Amino acid sequence: MPSTTVIKQMIPRPLLPIARSAYTATVALYYSARAFCYSVRLSLLQCTLLRESKVDRVPYELFSGTSDSFWFWLFTEGQRRAPLLKRVLPGMPDEDVQLMFTGNTGDAVLREGFSAYKLFKELCERHIGPLAHCEHVLDFGCGWGRIIRFFLRDLDSVHLWGADPVEGMIELCKNTNPWCQFSTIKQNPPTQFEANTFDVIYSFSVFSHLSEPMQLTWLAELHRILKPGGILIATTRDRQFIGWCADMRSRADLDTMHPGPRSSAAAFLDTMNVLAKYDGGEYCFSQLVHSDWSYWGEAAIPKDYVLKEWTRWFKFLEYIDDRDRCSQNVIAVRK
């Protein structure tokens, strides 16, 4: 397809304003038509839900094959227009919970999770085959279930598992998402899962917070419960995050921020030294919590460290450092 620059060169300059207007009108027409189609499909879905006093069908039966754009729309604008959708799709926790875990709320927090979901799914299908063929998928450190909900169109919910050490989050997941399987795990391995159970294990913003010893301990456990040939996908803080923590400390509104995102201002206090360690391929960790959660803080894992340490258990596949694709760096390895 010709670039925008080439297209401009093909159009005589006097006609450029007309071309821009035509383009703008076409885009507006497209979004209007899409909104109309979504509204019609939503109305049909509501009729189905109203007609059936009890909906026994799992989300996969209703939404398998749904496009990315419509799937995300259902979780945002769709649920605002039709509260009945909560009978067949997971709901959201209180805004305070959203802020504490992600620093954001509403559509923005779901959009970040949806981007991660799409990338994780892409990595799975590129390296192990169709997601539909997977028997068991685990969201390790599922929190309030932000990401696992999006897999409900890809697999029957009996194949989807979420695990977290915070019992309150597991209870919240069970209340807002009664279809997937959720289980509380201990802060330290082993888990209750049998060896060679999962085809896919993904973990968003967990290895972004673990101390190096705890990270190594959990890598060994995830290797144990992952099937041979299975894929582990985990995210970690990027190099820029180290400098971002320093910028946080100079913000005038720091004291008024929510305690969740504000806590990052206390991380990586010796910025230049930490950056040098990161560039040297060292594990970078800054402890933020004491007592029972002393292993928890901010962690940035460079690619060279992954190549050296993670390959003790796994075959290296990819290391993705691209903010257009995911808000954190993504590590993909295979057993």
Summary of the structure (lengths in Angstrom):
residues: 335
radius of gyration: 22.2
end to end distance: 39.4
largest distance: 70.2
contacts: 982
relative contact order: 0.10
helix: 54%
strand: 16%
